[in-house]
């Protein structure tokens, strides 16, 4: 299973997206699904880079798996930062105007809309967030 251990910093986002795109191309992932996954990967990695270790720094591990039979890609992000379950927060009410909405939450909402499922666990001092997408 392909994986990338990388410094969790905004400057490394291009390396992360290159790794994900190369792996998805090897899996013959359709372009639409790849673009949706790129949006989700960018949002999750930027959140880790900005918040997991603040004000310090740390690493992130990105692991990609794909079931041969069901053609579901699983992209897992693992960090040792502060515990944070992005699924615990309610989705924003997008029917409200920008002025009426509470700040935050749109990024994770966007991720949820671009993948089929997201799962999160915190165990052994690790945040593990997995994106699941049928390709």
C-alpha positions as CSV (number, residue, x, y, z in Angstrom):
1,X,0.0,0.0,0.0
2,X,1.5,3.3,-1.0
3,X,2.2,5.8,1.8
4,X,3.9,9.1,2.3
5,X,5.3,10.5,5.5
6,X,5.7,14.2,5.2
7,X,6.1,17.3,7.3
8,X,2.6,18.7,8.0
9,X,3.1,22.2,6.5
10,X,1.3,24.1,3.9
11,X,4.5,24.2,1.8
12,X,4.3,20.4,1.4
13,X,0.7,20.4,-0.1
14,X,2.0,20.1,-3.7
15,X,4.0,17.0,-2.7
16,X,1.0,15.5,-1.1
17,X,-1.2,16.1,-4.1
18,X,1.5,14.7,-6.5
19,X,1.7,11.6,-4.4
20,X,-2.1,11.2,-4.3
21,X,-2.6,11.9,-8.1
22,X,0.2,9.5,-9.1
23,X,-1.3,6.7,-7.0
24,X,-4.8,7.4,-8.3
25,X,-3.6,7.3,-11.9
26,X,-2.0,3.9,-11.2
27,X,-5.4,2.7,-10.0
28,X,-7.0,4.0,-13.2
29,X,-9.1,6.4,-11.2
30,X,-11.6,8.4,-13.3
31,X,-10.7,12.1,-13.6
32,X,-13.9,13.3,-11.9
33,X,-13.2,11.1,-8.9
34,X,-9.6,12.2,-8.8
35,X,-10.6,15.9,-8.8
36,X,-13.1,15.3,-6.0
37,X,-10.5,13.4,-4.0
38,X,-7.9,16.2,-4.6
39,X,-10.4,18.8,-3.1
40,X,-10.9,16.5,-0.1
41,X,-7.2,15.7,0.4
42,X,-6.2,19.4,0.2
43,X,-8.7,20.4,2.8
44,X,-7.8,17.6,5.2
45,X,-4.0,18.1,4.8
46,X,-4.3,21.9,5.2
47,X,-6.3,21.4,8.4
48,X,-3.6,19.1,9.8
49,X,-0.9,21.5,8.8
50,X,-2.6,24.5,10.4
51,X,-4.1,22.9,13.5
52,X,-2.7,19.5,14.5
53,X,0.6,20.6,16.0
54,X,0.0,24.4,16.5
55,X,2.1,26.3,17.4
56,X,4.7,23.6,16.7
57,X,5.2,21.2,13.8
58,X,5.0,17.5,13.2
59,X,4.5,14.9,10.5
60,X,1.6,13.4,8.7
61,X,1.3,10.0,7.2
62,X,-0.9,9.5,4.2
63,X,-1.8,6.0,3.2
64,X,-3.8,4.9,0.1
65,X,-5.5,1.5,-0.3
66,X,-7.9,0.3,-2.9
67,X,-10.0,-2.8,-2.8
68,X,-9.7,-4.8,-6.1
69,X,-13.2,-6.1,-6.0
70,X,-15.2,-3.1,-4.8
71,X,-12.9,-0.4,-6.3
72,X,-13.2,1.8,-3.2
73,X,-10.2,4.0,-2.5
74,X,-9.3,4.6,1.1
75,X,-7.1,7.6,1.9
76,X,-6.0,7.6,5.5
77,X,-4.4,10.6,7.2
78,X,-2.5,9.8,10.4
79,X,-1.0,12.5,12.7
80,X,0.1,12.7,16.4
81,X,-1.4,16.1,16.9
82,X,-4.1,17.2,19.3
83,X,-7.2,14.9,19.2
84,X,-9.8,16.3,16.8
85,X,-12.8,14.6,15.3
86,X,-14.0,16.7,12.4
87,X,-17.1,14.5,12.1
88,X,-18.3,15.6,15.6
89,X,-19.3,19.0,14.4
90,X,-22.7,19.6,12.8
91,X,-22.7,20.5,9.1
92,X,-23.2,24.2,8.5
93,X,-26.6,25.4,7.4
94,X,-25.8,26.4,3.9
95,X,-29.3,27.8,3.4
96,X,-28.3,30.8,5.6
97,X,-26.4,33.7,4.1
98,X,-22.7,34.0,4.8
99,X,-23.4,36.7,7.4
100,X,-25.8,34.5,9.3
101,X,-23.7,31.3,9.3
102,X,-21.3,30.5,12.1
103,X,-17.7,30.6,11.1
104,X,-16.0,27.3,10.2
105,X,-17.2,23.9,9.1
106,X,-17.5,24.6,5.4
107,X,-14.2,22.8,4.5
108,X,-15.2,19.6,6.2
109,X,-18.7,19.9,4.7
110,X,-17.1,20.2,1.3
111,X,-15.0,17.1,2.0
112,X,-18.1,15.1,2.9
113,X,-19.8,16.1,-0.3
114,X,-16.8,14.9,-2.4
115,X,-16.4,11.4,-0.8
116,X,-18.7,8.6,-0.1
117,X,-17.8,8.2,3.5
118,X,-15.4,9.6,6.2
119,X,-14.4,7.8,9.3
120,X,-12.4,9.0,12.3
121,X,-10.7,7.4,15.3
122,X,-8.3,8.5,17.9
123,X,-6.2,5.7,19.3
124,X,-2.7,5.2,20.5
125,X,-2.1,8.9,20.4
126,X,-3.0,9.1,16.7
127,X,-5.7,10.9,14.8
128,X,-6.8,8.6,11.9
129,X,-9.1,10.1,9.4
130,X,-10.0,8.0,6.4
131,X,-11.8,9.2,3.2
132,X,-13.6,6.4,1.3
133,X,-14.5,6.9,-2.4
134,X,-15.8,4.5,-5.0
135,X,-14.0,4.9,-8.3
